[in-house]
């Protein structure tokens, strides 16, 4: 475009017709400008300046006040900002389009894919306990719901479908109060009018679908277990929620055996359990491969000595045992791992697995490998999913399943080292050898390649 805004489409073939108006940086004079929306990014061309291509996910501000818009890209004091003026009737639809495309791109980064139609709904919302209220996009997707405030200063409110509890009608304001499954009020969506009943039915169906999937998976894995025990297991093992033996009672041995069908996993699980403090240091989790699928994903987590928790994903190939820090190393007194810290880390790991669609490489890849072009998809996911970023921050090492003796020796070495380490930035000396063994075996712990 050579710094001119002549209305021509940017090169590349996926941009719509440019929209014309004026733009200026704060404190500068306005100049003629165009914006052309593309599939993954838009091009802002201001007269006399080199055109700027901005991915929608990079928009940190999209706001409108009457006939004036403001957009900013990136974070920090030096993030560029533009004031949009004299765009006429096109300004409102333009800003709406930028917001929606930004949301869709950020959702896609976090493995939430939505159909292009219909447009995303905007609702009023409130968080009574936090005294927060405003306007947000309401997104229902197969794994849960998201309330994404238009005010960029507020975080998204995420609820997995299994975490949705009771829903109360708020007839005085034409709204709904959505509780978490533990009974706490989480979020209110307000002034829905006639759409309140439709939204309630959709959210109820979303929650109930998690229970149906869990019942189907448990019944398929343990059809010979007495119904009462099986039903108890199905109500507990919903969408990756980690469950200890005591919560399953008589159903635990059967569910344990049902997922330990591969000898390598049975052996490594037995070795991990032998190192744990007892039955209260073990968890089992199940989830469908995707909502509505009859294909189960299953994993065990075990509390180990030395401030560690171990993960075995037993439904996706016998490649490695993943070990995580239970609490910051400086706070570990040595010896037994803190039970509460271990339970919290177990929850984080399971949430990350479900949110990342059971991919483990975003958690485990060494920083240098993660930084390569091949894994840009994982970097986007880590930026989009707080649970995945938290699991990666707690990750310590993965131990390859070459043979029982070398695996066991590596595990003991890691436990001893980690028990004594107080530096959260330190890396276990054996990690590079384990990563090399995984590479040599071609044993990439993933279910599909990055884009």
Buried (B, 14 or more C-beta within 10 A) or exposed (E): BEEEBEEBBBEEEEBBEBBBBBBBBEEEEBBBBBBBBBEEBBBBBBBEBEBBBBBBBBBBBBBBEEEEBBBBBEEEEEEEBBBBBBBEEBBEEBBBBBBBBBBBBBBBBBBBEBEEEEEBBBBBBBBEEEEBBBEBBBBBBBBBBBBBBBEBEBEBBBBBBBBBBEBEEBEEBBBBBBBBBEEEBBBBBBEBEEBBEEBBEEBEEBBEBBBBBBBBBBBEBBEEBEEEBBBBBBBBBBBBBBBBBEBBEEBBBBBBEBBBEEEBBBBBBEBBBEBBBEEBBBBBBBBBBEBEEEEBBBBBBBBBBBBBBBBBBBBBBBBBBBBBBBBEBEEBEEEBBBEEBBBBBBBBBBBBBBBBBBBBBBBBBEEEBBEEEEBEBBBBBBBBBBBBBBBBEBBBBBBBBBEEEBBBEBBEBBBEBBBEBEEEEEBBEBBEBBBEBBEEEEBBBBBEEBE
